[in-house]
Structures are given as C-alpha cells and as structure tokens.
Amino acid sequence: MTAAVTRTYRFSASHRLHTAALSDTENAKLFGKCNNPFGHGHNYELGITVRGAIGEQTGIVVPIGRLDEYVLGRVIKDFDGRNMNLDLPEFRDVVPTTENVTRVVVDRLRSEWEGEFGRGGPRLARVHLRETERNGFELIVEERRQPVSLRSAPESVALYGSAGGLDGSL
C-alpha cells in the first residue's frame, strides 16, 4: 500500500523581480511593486509531499526526522534570511519568481534524493510554495530524474490564489 506524506517548512527571504531582458519601464509595468530596486521579502511556507510504500514493520512512508534533515540541509539553510538575487547562484541570471524558486527547490531536493532515500524508496511527489496568503505555487514532480530546467520544465506548474502572482500584493 502506498501513501503520501506532506511536511511543511518555513523560511523568510527577499528578492527583486527584474529581468535584464526588459527595460526598467517594462519591468516596472510587468512586476509592479515587486520590482522595487531595494527588493522585498516574504515569509514562505514550503510543503514537500513524499509518496511511497508504507513500511510493513515501521508503518511509515519516510522517517520524518531524516526528511527534515534533508530539506533543511538542501533548501532552508541556504534560503532563510537571504536575498535570493544576491545570495543564491541559481538566481544570478534567472528572475526569482516564486515559480522559479519552486523549480530550484525541486532541483536541489532531487539532486541526491536517491542517494538519501534509496532507489526503491519514497519519491518526491510534489512541492508547494506559498508566497503570500493569496499566492501559492505547486510543482507536481514526475517520475523523471533529470534536473528541472529554469528555461523550460516538463513538469506541470499550478498556480493557486484568488488572483495571479503579480497582482501587486506582497
């Protein structure tokens, strides 16, 4: 029997939505107040869903402490309290929209997942990142093992919220 387990983590980080491919006027129009030259911050909520067999002896899908250690080491320690544009190499040439942040989180988690949890062990099934009370982004992780490209990803991305991610709400 298989089951899914979701664990929630929190971190605070800042970013500026701006791309060199557009003029300052176009950036301001597209990203609104999220284009503030000094950046802005969020208190993010990260949901990690793992799917796998329920262990016959243990009754669990994944040891929660081990999952926590893995997520904290691969994601939270580098994101928490940071300016994503300046402190994270993945965003030197990529706009740190929450969609792209979610992709980076998936890449980081996938990079050594099999080594940590085993080939037949639990699988990373879903990553959900809530940016604000109104905006959340979800990436459904397929069985593919290759990294998610920040330019074109085969996974599906779902947007949750009463308005799009660029409605000006922080």
Secondary structure, 3 states (H helix, E strand, C coil): CEEEEEEEEEEEEEECCCCCCCCHHHHHHHHHHHHCCCCEEEEEEEEEEEEEECCCCCCCCCCHHHHHHHHHHHHHHHHCCEEHHHHCHHHCCCCCCHHHHHHHHHHHHHCCHHHHHCCCCCEEEEEEEECCCCCEEEEECCCCCCCCCCCCCCCEEEEECCCCCCCCCC
